[in-house]
């Protein structure tokens, strides 16, 4: 009737609107890079941020004293042109390169370095843990800065290459409110000397980066880089396939497989240092018996998990230090799927009718299938395992309190040093939440890793860590499952991307370009 | 009972509802094991760092004292700080709620614009082809999962026949209008930015339709039923006998009366729409409360979950009050019986 009579007008209007706006999509512009992310980064503040999602913004916006060399895990100079270490390893002196400037044009000097490290320490919000022994930062002259340590810390140089080591413009302090050290402002803005700066941030929607006009390096190819927040994987995939996004991250293995046939899309899959493993509660019977722990390690179907759950996008671990990091032992012992041996070990331990639980969350999609596979294997050797699915924070709390039998874990190193595995997983002073989640203690191992931490010579350290791994492999406090590949998908027009296993969700956008 | 006393009575009740919700959500959130400090300081934080963060958040105090502090803050309109976004929860809600409301209102308008005529037509041509078709649409709308339907429409109108955008609120490269209400359609008109207006409208079509479709069935069926009732009434027959045209009787006499019972339904439907918005927002990358709440729940971000629950229950009660008041105005009988 009246409404119906107006229908053609409405339809014509709708069609007109559609044609007006269905023009060429923005992402095909050569000067603009569009990256779809699954989650809005919590903050972009190097002093508080602890997630890879936040590092996506921090790395291109800030420079550090040293940086990872391309795809390698060794560090090379960035803001520092050279450095020296005192013979007692208690002080490090850095000479700053000239010409580096913050995005407001002011120079990066020793005072800025001091400001940044003092701030991280004062905020004590997580990134501060990267530099546990830094006592003081001293401005020697505008181009020279000295770090004084309370104890030698062998991975110090590597730690400087992390997000926590980003150098912030001291002028950011002008934005401080109620003594927050500019925490609120730096959460959504940047004040660095990196190739880009954050120019707009619409929460849960998109973040725009513009080039820093004072950047000391080569001017980037992109006039703008946009991070769009698209939670749903299917939506991210359609955006990429339709050319509205150039790159999408956090691609699950099944989607990666399906996208291999999409025209104009390239799947990047690189071995990462992200490991999936299980904690066994070493202080709780029967897991206080190494034989029982070994039995569980023999009951995991490693090949089945890598080929089935991970569709080949993973590699079984060999010792605690993953392949791709120095300190990894290529000759190290590896457990195999051997139920007979597992059964025998349980009999040797005098354990029967075992009833245990498997605590996991949905934070990693591999955990549930890993648990189900283990449950089936254990059932064959007479062990009953209950699956306990909880919220991720709940899982962490239960693990921290040691209130579990078997629990799931995932770990990535913060800096490229075996310290990140050996001196955390096996250190008896770090039991529970800080990292020794198996509540493991072996004085011989403690001794070896403590020595390694105080040694500067890398060759010697490597041997100490390999010796320690020989013991921990035998003791089996954890079930070492696999290290995952890092998968994402991009348009074939995107050039120059370099994967660094230390920089998950970080893109070298300053060196990337587009060919169409 | 007078209108004013009803409002007063309901507002007093409102205080109890909010207090109850605050107590329940606070208790639940503190019963679930989980250390919010670790969420902030990260998986590898040292014991000292965790202790420092706990102290900063006031989590080192006894639970009862934490509750007193929470209530005090609540009374001054402070919903605390989100653990995940590190921003005030009230600010986050103010930022994301308008996007959800804009989507919800657009969907409601769409559902009414399609549902009311469809309901009227199926009542007039009862058991005819229009009625049958409307029945199919209703059942489809109620039974099709929003998640699936949304993706199917994206596939159709964004990928296969690319005439509509598949995600977001506005075209990439077009600046969002300066924030006044947070409704892009309103703000862009106020700013006189027609480009932003059309782009926002254009981005609203698919998600609003998906959301509207789920509620279309209920509205259509309700209008049809009450229309059939009204069409049996004596006054309709009298009007026809007096020589009024069929369409005049339907539009001027029958429809207004048939709409009265639907007002209640619309109040409920709006609640449903906000609930359905959670999934719709996820699929369409719509930066509203839905995706905010999903992320908050996944990370057990208690202050955010509690803040949202309180605001949502407040909204629900107020919408119900508005519905009841509308009802009283429309139908004097209720005022007398009330």
Interface residues (C-beta under 8 A of the other chain):
Chain A: X1 X2 X3 X4 X14 X17 X18 X19 X20 X21 X22 X25 X26 X27 X32 X34 X39 X40 X42 X43 X48 X50 X51 X124 X125 X126 X128 X129 X132 X183 X184 X187 X202 X203 X204 X205 X206 X226 X228 X229 X230 X231 X232 X234 X235 X238 X239 X241 X242 X244 X391 X392 X393 X394 X396 X397 X398 X400 X414 X424 X430 X433 X434 X435
Chain B: X32 X33 X34 X35 X36 X38 X39 X40 X41 X42 X43 X44 X45 X46 X47 X48 X49 X50 X52 X53 X84 X85 X86 X87 X92 X95 X96 X113 X117 X151 X154 X155 X158 X159 X162 X163 X164 X165 X166 X167 X168 X169 X171 X172 X173 X176 X198 X199 X201 X202 X205 X247 X251 X282 X283 X284 X285 X287 X288 X291 X292 X294 X295 X298 X299 X300
